[in-house]
Amino acid sequence: MPNSIAVFCGSREGASPAYMESARALGLEMAKRGITLVYGGSRVGLMGAVADAVLDNGGSAIGVLPTFMQTREIAHLGLTELIMVESMHERKAKMAELAEGFVTLPGGSGTMEEYFEVFTWAQLGLHTKPIGVLNAAGYYDPLIALFDRMTGEGFVTPQHREILLTAQEPSALLDQMQAYRAPEVPQILTEERT
């Protein structure tokens, strides 16, 4: 089981109460399992909910926040540790460095950008860390269908499709992540294709 997990999620609550419930449930489950939260450092939205749930249940939470966001008064000041960085690129790199796995909760374009970056890194063999999608209230059904379509159309290999771990409940997702073994990553480009 990863000892630390980076959680990517929205800085808003979203339209369904199920998203906040899922964020809190993930934070609780992480704290129960002794998994340190690594996340974007905000006190608002799903980000704040997962951090508060971890902290309220005796867990550790490390936030990584660009300095320009601190002035917008969204920094969570009650974290175990708050690391300030200069840019969004530095934020993602630091989160990836600190995390032994990744979980994506509902969110918008920023959440998707973070998710697809770590998925692409795994696809390229740059890391072998488990990557989970917590599919709260079916939010990521279209993403799962897209991966199936990309695989069916030959843009994602079946081996790479195995990287996408999904569940609707935090405990089931964390169990999958514990059992995860990275697939053999075939070379994407060969000399014949270039």
N, C-alpha and C positions, 0 to 999 in steps of 0.2 A: 504494500500500500504506500502511495506517496506520503511523505511526511509534511509536504507543503503543496498546496494547490492554488494556482492563479485562477480567479473567477472573473470572467468577462460578463458584464451585464449592463442594463440600462441605468442611466442617472435619473430616469423618471420611473414612476410606479407602474405605468401602463394602464390599459383600460380595464383589465380583469383583476379582481382581488386575488385570483389564483396565482398571479405572478409574485406578489408580495409574500403570500403564504409559502410558495415554493422557495423563495430566497431565504426566508426565516427557517424553513425546514432544512435546507442545505446547511446553513450556518450552525444549527443545532447538531446535525449529524456530524459535521466536521469537528466540532468541539468535543462531542462524545468519543470520537475516534482519535483525538489528539492530533488532528491535522491542522497545521497553521494555514490561515488564509493569507493569500497575497492578492491584492486587488488595487484598483485605481485611487484609493485614498479619500473618496468622497463620503460625505455624511448624508447625501440625498438619494432618493429613488431606491431601486433594488440594491444598488451598491451599499447604501447606508444600512438597509435592512439585513443583508447578509453579514455585514461587519458587526452590527449590534447583536445579532443572534449568536455569533461566535463569542463575542466578548461577554455577553450576559450569561453564557453557559460555561465560563471559565477557560475559553480558548484564547489563542493568540491571533492577532490580526496585524499584518504589515501592509501599510498603504504606500503607494508610489504615486506622487502627484507632481505635475509640472508647476513651476513657480507661478506662471501666469494664471493658473486656476485658483491658487490660494487667495488671490486678491478678490475673487468672486465669492468669497466666504463659503466655500463648499468643503473645505478641508475638514476631515473628521479628526478632532483633537483628542479623542479618547482612546486612540489605538495603542497597541503594544509598541509599535514603531511607525513613524511617518517619515518616509524618505523623500526629500525634495530633489527634483531633477530639472533640467533646463528645457527639455523638449518632449513631445509626444513619442518620438523615436527612442529617446533615452528611457522613457517610461516603459515602453514595451520590452526593450532589451533587458532592463533591470527586473521586470516581472518574470520574464522567461528564465533569467539567470537564477532567481530565487525559488522558482517553482519546480516541483518534481512531477507535476501533472496540471491539466487545464480543464476547467468546467465552464461551459457557456450557458447562461440563463437568458431569458428573453431580453431583448434590447434592440437598438436601432442600428444605423450604419456603422457607428464606431465599434459596437460589439461584433458585428459581422466582420469588419476589417481585422480586428484582433483575432477572431476565430480562424478566418481563412489564412492569416499569416502563419499561425502555429501549425495548422493543418498542412499547408504547403511545405513548411520546414520538415515536417514528418515525412511527407511524400518524397521529398528530396533526400531523405536519410540524414538530415542535420540533427535530429534528435529522435529518441525512441520513447518519449514520455506519453502516457495515456492522455487522450483528449475526449472529454465527455460532453454531451449536449443534454441538459436537463429540459426535457420537452414538456414544460408546464402547460397544462390545459391544451395540449396539441399545438402549441405555438410554432414549433419547428417541423410540423408535418410537411409543409411545402419544401423546406430545406432537405429533409430526408428523401422526399420524392425527387428533388432535383439531383441529389447524389445518385439515386437509382437510375435516373435518366442519363446522367453523365456517364455512368458505368455502362449502361445498355448501349449508348451511342459510341462507346470506345474512347471517351476522353479521360476517364478514370479507370484504372485497372481494378479487377476484383480484389487484388491484394491491397490496394490503396483504399478501397471502399471499406475494408475491415478496420481501418483507422477510426472511422466514425462510430463512436459508442453512444448509444442513446437509451434513455429510460425516462419514465414520468415521475419516479420517486427517487429522492436523493440516496437512500440506502441501496437501492438496486443499482444505481449508476456507480456509486463508490465501490460496490462489490465487483462490478465489471472492470473498473479501473484497477482494482487490486489484482484481478486475474489476468490482466492484459499482458500479452507478449507481442511486441512489435512484429509485423510481418516482414518477410524478406522484401526489401525494396528493389524492384528491378530498375535498371538504368532507364531513364525516360528517353534520353536522346542517345543514339548510337552514331558512329561515324557514317553509317549508311544513310541515316536520316538527315544529317546536317548538310 
